Amino acid sequence: MSEADWKRRPEGGGRAAIRLIAGIAHHGGRGIARLCLYPITAYFLLVRGAERRASRAYLGRALGRRAGLWDVARHIHTFAATILDRVFLLGGRMGLFDIRTDGTQQLLAQLDEGRGVLLFGSHLGSFDALRALGRQRPDLKLRVLLDRAHNAAITDLLAELDPGLAAGIIDAGQGGPAVVLAIQQALEEGAMVALLVDRARPGETALQAPLLGAPAPFPTAPWLIASVLKAPVMLAFGLYRGGNRYDLLFEPFAPALEVPRAQRAEALSALVHRYAARLEHHLRDAPWNWFNFYDFWHSEASLPAPLDAGGMPGRLRQRAGDGGRR
């Protein structure tokens, strides 16, 4: 199953099931709600064959051995657990969790300079653990780049749980120039702008970098946006460790990206390779946290467009203008 096919797959169980779990979580608490994860895991394990096969293939790479059915079940259960925890994290019930942070000093120092920061994450663990920063600094602003159209049932539910965060979402489904302008405005306001940079959508400009022993496509647009806006970049990982524990990790990546036009292909390749290496490090450390349930490496039908001679996707050239020509 390709990434395009996976995005068209219906949400497992539909809106009614998602809201049922949320209702159980709200009225019965996290402990009772977690009991529901077992039938949910069994459903995906038995019914969703494409996701099961993709999970087994990925885990074989990450674990360095043949993955069994129990491994796949643990993978799906971890995914379901983080989705459930979103109900509580976005509902402000942070006291239920043991969230340990590392690298926050570098992040806060950057924000204290009055500049916003791009937080580059991935479909690894839970980005919602970022809300733990509110304990330390309630004044911090967080904007999230999100495709509202995908996983609409979950998106609508979470919008009800945290209207403030929902109102600040930057819709990735709008045109490229509008996205860049929205990100620029948020950075000028001193906000953290969080976006996922590990998944290249079909037709999107991408570069290949080694990941778990084979080349994988990574989008170039996030790096080009960072370069155009001269924004500092930090990597962020919210790793679920089981039970109620999350590790929230921040890693400085670049104080301000510079991608000279004359060496754009080489510079972008170096950035993507660096990012892929850090992603692989955390995949090895927390293999059950990887939530791309499709053939991430070898789907010919879903391969993104290669980097063109100019290096800049067409929808970004309009916004970059002279600022991208270096």
Disulfide bonds with the S-S distance in Angstrom:
none
